[in-house]
Amino acid sequence: MAKYEDKKWFLAVLGSVLGLGIILLAHYGNPGNMGLCTICFLRDIAGSLGLHQAAVVQYFRPEIVGIVLGAFGMAVLGRRLNLRSGSSPAIRFALGLIMGVLGLVFLGCTLRMIIRMAAGDISGYVGFVGFILGSWVGISFLRNGFDLGEGTIIRKGDTLVLPTIFLTLFILFLIVPQMFIFSEEGPGSMHAPIILSLIVGLAFGAIGQRVNLCMSGSLRNILSIGDFTAAVPVLGMFFTLLIYNIISGNFAFTAYGPIAHAQHLWNILPMFGIGLASALGGGCPVRQLIKAGSGNGDGLLTTLGIFVGVAMAHNFGLTSAGASEEAIGGPSAAGKIAVLVSLVVLFVIAFWGVAAKKNKEVVSAEQSV
């Protein structure tokens, strides 16, 4: 694969494979206009473990297990284990927690945003505008010196922790399902066959690890240096989904799709925050999960933050309600406050990171005199 991995046509093919996997998941039972969503599926897993009590979103999603194991396997085979963990672990955890909360106000991660856009969901495009703006602001902070500190080498054994945890839970899910909570209605009750879910997850994790799949990183390269290479797999996935939706009659420009809402300010602001958090934290939610599976300690901390954030969002009533014929849906008052507080915290983190970097440079300059 090495001789092809830098060719755009090959990256587009791999992106198309990801799109086909998402189509299969949706066709065989996963929630409509979703297929695969890292934030939503981590939320469902949290519910299946009893970490929140929202009865309609509780199911142990094999896709997440597959992504972690697929990323780990590809990292091992390609000798690409990311044996590093950076400083500021509390900040990285906080960035993940914020991503989790904001994702459930928008009702999806960056991956689901792309899936919604490919179906003609206008609320997805509105969220994409917010994501671009947030990424641009985050890139501006990076250009001004934002830094969370230098990474350190971790032991190879540490990389086994997350794959082992997920593999153990998956085995228990298969042989002792009564240990888990299952939704009887709602999105949590909609799922593809277990083996298909696992296979698609494995492929997604392996390909994502190989091509460094990241919505935030793609935008960073485009906005910073005009390089579209990292965006090619994303575009391949998007156009595969778009073509399928058009051919199957599933494409329609609507204000909102299934499990989405039409309060567009509260689509823009959460995705602005996710764009900003992704830029500051080194990757979008999808990328953080893949990094965690590849042995990266920063990705692990951020993913754990997302996991806590999605559970907290349901426990404290911060999530949005999907729109219906009777209502436009959207977040509660508590959810709106959570979004605004999250944005304030993100800007505090951003300015702190810039100031910390500059102070370090001043100290280094003084010591060298």
C-alpha positions in Angstrom: 0.0 0.0 0.0 2.9 2.3 0.6 3.4 3.1 -3.1 -0.2 4.2 -3.4 -1.0 5.9 -0.2 0.1 9.4 -1.5 -1.9 9.1 -4.7 -5.2 11.1 -4.5 -7.1 8.6 -6.6 -6.3 5.8 -4.2 -7.3 8.0 -1.2 -10.6 8.7 -3.0 -11.2 5.0 -3.4 -10.5 4.3 0.3 -12.9 7.1 1.2 -15.5 5.5 -1.1 -15.1 2.2 0.7 -15.9 4.1 4.0 -18.9 5.5 2.4 -20.1 2.1 1.2 -19.6 0.8 4.8 -21.8 3.6 6.2 -24.5 2.8 3.5 -24.5 -0.9 4.5 -24.9 0.0 8.2 -27.9 2.3 7.5 -29.5 -0.2 5.0 -29.3 -3.1 7.5 -30.7 -1.3 10.5 -28.7 1.6 11.9 -30.6 4.8 12.5 -31.6 6.7 9.3 -29.4 9.5 8.1 -26.7 8.3 10.6 -25.1 5.0 9.7 -22.1 5.7 11.8 -21.5 8.5 14.4 -18.7 8.4 16.9 -20.3 10.7 19.4 -23.7 9.2 19.2 -22.4 5.7 19.3 -20.1 6.4 22.3 -23.3 7.9 23.9 -25.2 4.6 23.2 -22.4 2.6 24.7 -22.4 4.8 27.8 -26.1 4.1 28.1 -25.7 0.4 27.7 -23.3 0.4 30.6 -25.8 2.4 32.7 -23.8 5.6 32.7 -26.9 7.5 31.7 -30.6 6.6 31.9 -32.0 7.9 28.5 -33.9 4.8 27.6 -34.0 5.4 23.8 -30.2 5.6 23.3 -28.8 2.5 25.1 -27.0 -0.1 23.0 -23.4 -1.5 22.9 -22.3 -0.4 19.4 -19.8 -2.9 17.8 -18.8 -0.3 15.3 -16.8 1.6 18.0 -15.1 -1.6 19.0 -14.2 -2.2 15.4 -12.8 1.3 14.9 -10.5 0.9 17.9 -9.3 -2.6 17.0 -9.0 -1.7 13.3 -6.9 1.3 14.0 -4.7 -0.7 16.4 -4.3 -3.5 14.0 -3.3 -1.2 11.1 -0.9 0.7 13.4 0.8 -2.6 14.4 1.0 -4.0 10.8 2.2 -0.7 9.4 4.6 -0.1 12.3 2.7 3.2 13.0 2.0 2.8 16.7 1.8 6.3 18.1 3.8 5.8 21.3 3.4 9.4 22.6 1.4 11.2 25.1 1.5 15.0 25.5 1.3 17.3 28.4 -1.8 19.1 29.7 -3.9 15.9 30.1 -6.6 17.8 32.0 -7.0 20.2 29.1 -7.2 17.4 26.6 -9.8 15.6 28.7 -11.8 18.9 29.0 -11.6 19.4 25.2 -13.1 15.9 24.7 -15.8 16.5 27.3 -16.8 19.7 25.5 -16.9 17.9 22.1 -19.2 15.3 23.6 -21.6 17.8 25.0 -21.6 20.0 21.9 -22.0 17.0 19.7 -25.3 16.0 21.4 -26.6 19.6 21.0 -25.9 19.4 17.3 -27.0 15.7 17.3 -23.9 14.3 15.7 -20.2 14.3 15.3 -18.2 15.6 12.3 -18.7 12.3 10.5 -22.5 12.4 11.0 -22.4 16.0 9.8 -21.0 14.8 6.5 -23.6 12.0 6.3 -26.4 14.5 6.9 -25.1 16.8 4.2 -24.9 14.0 1.7 -28.7 13.4 2.3 -29.6 17.0 1.7 -30.0 17.9 5.4 -29.7 21.7 5.4 -29.1 21.7 9.2 -26.0 19.6 8.4 -24.8 22.3 6.0 -25.5 25.0 8.6 -23.4 23.0 11.1 -20.7 22.7 8.6 -20.5 26.5 8.3 -20.0 26.7 12.1 -17.4 23.9 11.9 -15.4 25.8 9.2 -15.5 29.0 11.3 -14.5 27.3 14.5 -11.6 25.5 12.7 -10.4 28.8 11.2 -10.4 30.4 14.6 -8.5 27.4 16.1 -6.0 27.6 13.2 -5.5 31.3 14.0 -4.6 30.4 17.6 -2.2 27.7 16.4 -0.5 30.3 14.2 -0.1 32.6 17.2 1.7 29.9 19.1 -1.0 27.8 20.9 0.6 24.8 22.3 -0.3 22.1 24.9 3.3 21.1 25.5 5.7 18.5 24.2 4.8 14.8 24.1 6.7 12.1 25.9 7.3 8.5 24.9 5.1 5.8 26.4 5.6 2.1 26.7 4.3 -0.3 24.1 2.3 -2.1 26.7 0.2 1.1 27.3 -1.1 0.9 23.8 -2.9 -2.4 24.6 -5.1 -0.8 27.3 -8.0 0.6 25.2 -8.2 -2.2 22.7 -8.2 -4.7 25.5 -11.0 -2.9 27.3 -13.2 -2.7 24.3 -12.4 -6.3 23.2 -13.3 -7.5 26.7 -16.6 -5.6 26.7 -17.4 -6.9 23.3 -16.9 -10.5 24.3 -19.1 -9.9 27.4 -21.7 -8.3 25.1 -21.7 -11.5 23.0 -21.7 -14.1 25.8 -23.4 -12.3 28.7 -25.8 -9.8 27.0 -27.9 -9.5 30.2 -25.1 -7.4 31.7 -25.9 -4.6 29.3 -29.0 -2.3 28.8 -30.8 -2.4 25.5 -33.2 0.3 24.2 -36.6 -1.1 23.3 -37.5 1.9 21.1 -35.8 5.0 19.6 -32.4 5.2 17.9 -30.8 2.8 20.4 -33.2 0.0 19.2 -32.0 0.5 15.6 -28.9 -1.4 14.8 -27.3 -3.4 12.0 -26.3 -7.1 12.6 -23.4 -7.4 15.0 -21.0 -9.0 12.6 -21.6 -6.4 9.9 -21.2 -3.6 12.4 -17.9 -5.1 13.6 -16.5 -5.6 10.1 -17.4 -2.1 9.0 -15.9 -0.7 12.2 -12.7 -2.7 11.6 -12.4 -1.4 8.0 -13.2 2.2 9.1 -10.6 2.1 11.9 -7.9 0.5 9.6 -8.5 2.9 6.7 -8.9 5.9 8.9 -5.6 5.1 10.6 -3.8 4.6 7.3 -5.1 7.9 5.7 -5.1 9.9 8.9 -8.8 10.5 8.5 -9.8 13.8 10.2 -12.3 16.5 9.2 -10.5 19.1 11.2 -7.1 18.2 9.8 -8.4 18.3 6.3 -9.7 21.9 6.9 -6.5 22.9 8.6 -4.4 21.9 5.6 -6.8 23.6 3.1 -7.1 26.8 5.1 -3.4 26.9 6.1 -1.5 25.8 3.0 -4.1 25.1 0.3 -3.4 21.4 0.3 -6.5 19.2 -0.4 -4.8 15.8 -0.1 -6.1 15.1 3.4 -9.6 16.0 2.3 -9.7 13.5 -0.5 -10.8 10.5 1.6 -13.5 12.7 3.1 -14.7 13.9 -0.3 -14.6 10.3 -1.6 -16.9 9.3 1.3 -19.2 12.2 0.8 -19.7 11.8 -2.9 -20.3 8.0 -2.5 -23.0 8.8 0.0 -24.4 11.6 -2.1 -24.6 9.4 -5.3 -26.2 6.6 -3.4 -28.8 8.9 -1.8 -29.7 10.4 -5.2 -30.0 7.0 -7.0 -32.0 5.5 -4.1 -34.3 8.5 -3.8 -33.1 9.3 -0.3 -31.7 12.7 -1.2 -33.9 15.8 -0.5 -33.1 19.3 0.6 -34.9 19.6 3.8 -34.6 21.9 6.8 -33.7 18.9 8.9 -33.3 15.1 8.5 -34.0 12.2 10.9 -32.7 12.8 14.4 -31.8 16.4 13.7 -33.3 19.8 14.7 -34.0 23.1 12.9 -32.8 25.6 15.5 -30.0 26.7 13.2 -28.2 29.0 15.7 -27.8 26.0 17.9 -26.5 24.0 15.0 -23.9 26.6 14.1 -22.6 27.3 17.7 -22.0 23.7 18.8 -20.2 22.9 15.5 -18.2 26.1 15.9 -17.1 24.8 19.3 -16.3 21.4 17.9 -14.2 23.0 15.1 -12.3 25.1 17.7 -11.8 22.2 20.1 -10.7 19.9 17.3 -8.1 22.4 16.1 -6.8 23.0 19.6 -6.8 19.3 20.5 -5.2 17.9 17.4 -8.2 16.2 15.7 -12.0 15.9 15.4 -13.9 13.2 17.4 -13.4 10.6 14.7 -9.7 11.3 14.6 -9.4 11.2 18.4 -10.9 7.7 18.5 -8.6 6.5 15.8 -5.6 8.0 17.5 -6.6 6.4 20.8 -6.8 3.0 19.0 -3.4 3.6 17.5 -1.8 4.0 21.0 -1.8 7.8 21.2 -2.2 8.9 24.8 -3.6 12.3 23.8 -6.3 10.7 21.7 -7.1 8.3 24.6 -7.6 11.2 27.1 -9.7 13.2 24.6 -11.9 10.1 23.8 -12.4 9.5 27.5 -13.5 13.1 27.8 -16.0 12.6 25.0 -17.3 9.5 26.7 -17.9 11.3 30.0 -19.3 14.3 28.1 -22.0 12.4 26.3 -23.1 10.7 29.5 -23.1 14.0 31.4 -25.1 15.6 28.6 -28.0 13.1 29.1 -27.8 13.1 32.8 -28.1 16.9 33.0 -30.6 17.4 30.2 -28.2 19.2 27.9 -29.0 17.2 24.7 -31.2 18.5 21.9 -34.6 17.0 20.9 -35.0 16.0 17.3 -37.4 18.0 15.1 -40.8 16.6 14.2 -43.9 17.7 12.4 -45.1 19.3 15.6 -41.9 21.0 16.8 -38.6 22.2 15.4 -36.7 20.5 18.2 -33.4 21.8 19.5 -31.7 22.1 22.9 -33.3 23.0 26.2 -32.4 26.1 28.1 -29.8 24.1 30.0 -28.3 22.9 26.7 -28.0 26.4 25.3 -26.3 27.6 28.5 -23.9 24.6 28.2 -23.0 25.6 24.7 -22.2 29.2 25.7 -20.2 28.1 28.7 -18.3 25.6 26.6 -17.4 28.4 24.1 -16.1 30.6 26.9 -14.0 27.7 28.3 -12.6 27.0 24.8 -11.5 30.6 24.3 -10.0 30.6 27.8 -8.0 27.5 26.9 -7.0 29.0 23.6 -5.7 32.2 25.1 -4.0 30.3 27.9 -2.2 28.1 25.4 -0.9 31.0 23.5 0.2 32.8 26.6 1.9 29.7 28.0 3.9 29.3 24.8 5.0 32.9 24.8 6.0 32.8 28.5 8.1 29.6 27.8 9.8 31.3 24.9 10.6 34.4 27.1 12.0 32.2 29.9 14.2 30.3 27.4 15.5 33.5 25.9 16.4 34.8 29.3 18.2 31.6 30.3 20.3 31.7 27.1 21.5 35.2 27.8 
